[in-house]
Amino acid sequence: MSTKIIGNDLTFKTYSWLNVNNTEILIPELSGKKYMLKSDKKDSALDFSNMEYAISKEVIKLTEEYENLYRFYESKENETYREVVNLEINNEYNELLDFHDIVARKNSEVEVILNYNGNSTLENFRSSIIKVFAEENSKVNLFVIQDDPKQTMVLESIAACVEKDAEVNIYQYELGSSKLYSNFQSNLKGDNSELNLDGIYFGYDSHELNMLYNICHNGKNTNSDILINGALKDSSYKNLKSTLDFKKGSSSSVGSEGEYTILLDDGVTAISVPILLAHEDNIEGNHAASSGKIDKDLMFYIMSRGFSEKEAETLIVQSRFSKAIDKISDEEIKNKLWSRIVEIVRK
């Protein structure tokens, strides 16, 4: 029996008839299975109680109730730490409800790659909650690769708290599951803190993608840059909501958000809701969203060089995705992503 929850609430509500203020999610009945990886010891020092995060409070409660994996990553003061984690879903382990806490101590750097993938013939479920805490003058690079099996419902929640002079870089790759609900919340808490998010998504078949990004500027001289490139084909559906929120006290801050979608078929649905909120005068905010088919002249030019239509489409999609994918330091993962994108375009 499924359970209905409401999530991905829009911070600043708009007209109800637009159906973008929130999202209805039907959670399947879970069995409470174990997972193949061992959990780390819980770290109680990471407190996000003063920050709104995750798709909804019900999702946090659900993930806590059925949690079967916890991992903790920490770079000690003045040190560098890196880890790659392969998180596979298969017929034996088709439920994953995981927490990941990532901490960069003062003057340190941490890089974490979470590679969600797998091959399953069953109906699968994943709910992941990832929290990032960057202390003063630290740097975090987080890569979240979502290439779960097709028959997977994914709830993906990421939250980042960025202290003074710290930098957090988030890279998201949404390619797999047939139903994706993702939520990103950030708090640029300290003065001179910085957040960069570079993401890609590819919807195909009858995939449903529902994504929300909230970027809160609280400290002075903070900077955020959100860039998301996507492609849709077949009868896929995408709803992306993004908010830049300059809170009182965030003077001299700069924020930018942009989403650009390639529409490869007539049957797709692309909804974008960019929002800019300002409670300070001395700030700079930029936001943009565009969706459209590939330019015919560009297609003609590429095909005149001997490429087929599918090959031309592949080259154009690759050019949009290359900036984000080239950031991955693991060559094996990078090559698999490129192969996966080519496979989706040409299927």
Phi, psi and omega in degrees: 000129182276156179241133181266131173230159177248130182214185182049052179293133176289132183299314180246103188295148176241194182300133184296328183292347176283343177059041178237358184293332176201183184224135176270129182235128177260110182274126179289164177291130183255151183257349180077040181290155173280167178240161189288334182267151177277150180269154172275169174288137181297140177253116185275354184283342183270105186245114177248022185294335180269010183232130174287129178208168179080165182302321175192166176296327178296325178292320176300313181299316179298315182293323176294320183295320184251016183307130176231010174201133172227131177230142182235132181232131184214131170259122180291162182305130179066019180239170177238137182226140179218140178209141174245128182238124177265119184242098189259139171250131179216188184295331179278320181242082185253011172231126178226117176235100194233146174245140176227123177249124183240123184233126172251113179286173185306132177061027181241176179219136179227139175232127180231131174246117176256110186253094179273124183202187175147181180213113184216144176261001182264174168280125187242161180216136175221134171229115184241133176237117186241122181242134182239131176232116181251111179285178186307130175058032178253174180219134178235131171242114181242126178245122179241111183253117182250096174232048180295160176305152186305319186275040184243132167268128183240128169248117187234113183241127178233136177226141181225131174245122189242117182273184185305131176061014180268160181226130176237128178242120181247133177234122182241140180226102186255104187230341195258283197302152181284336176227112182242130172234111181239150183217128177234127178234134177224148177235103174279084192281316186268156176300143178064019177281159187219139176227129174234130178231123180236112185229156173227153172216152178220109177261138181209175187051232178250032182300147175240124179239121178234114188230142178224136179231125175239119180244111182255120175266116178246319180280167177280152177056034178274160184219133175226144178219110183247120179229121182231124177246135182222167174218142180229140176216175181059235179241032183289159185230135178225133175229112182237123179243130181223136182231126168261120186236107178267105183282163177298129183103357183263035183301151180065021179266155181229133178221145180218136176224134179215137177229132184225123188239131173266126178259112185267347180218159180286337187275006183275162175235126181232115179242130177231136179229085176274132183230139177234120180241134182227123175248010177227151179276319188270066178223167176228119180233135179228135175215147183208150175211135178213144177225138179184165178284163178294137180301129183297323180294322178294316178300315180299318181298314182293317181292333177291347177266012174100006179268147174284172180298316180294321178295321178295315177300318180300315180298320182291316177297316179301321181296326178288326186268348191297322183301315181288317184290324181294346178286342182287126182276339180278110186294325180296314179295318180300314182294323178294323177296315179299317179297321180295319180295317177299318179299317182292316181298320189267359183289000000 
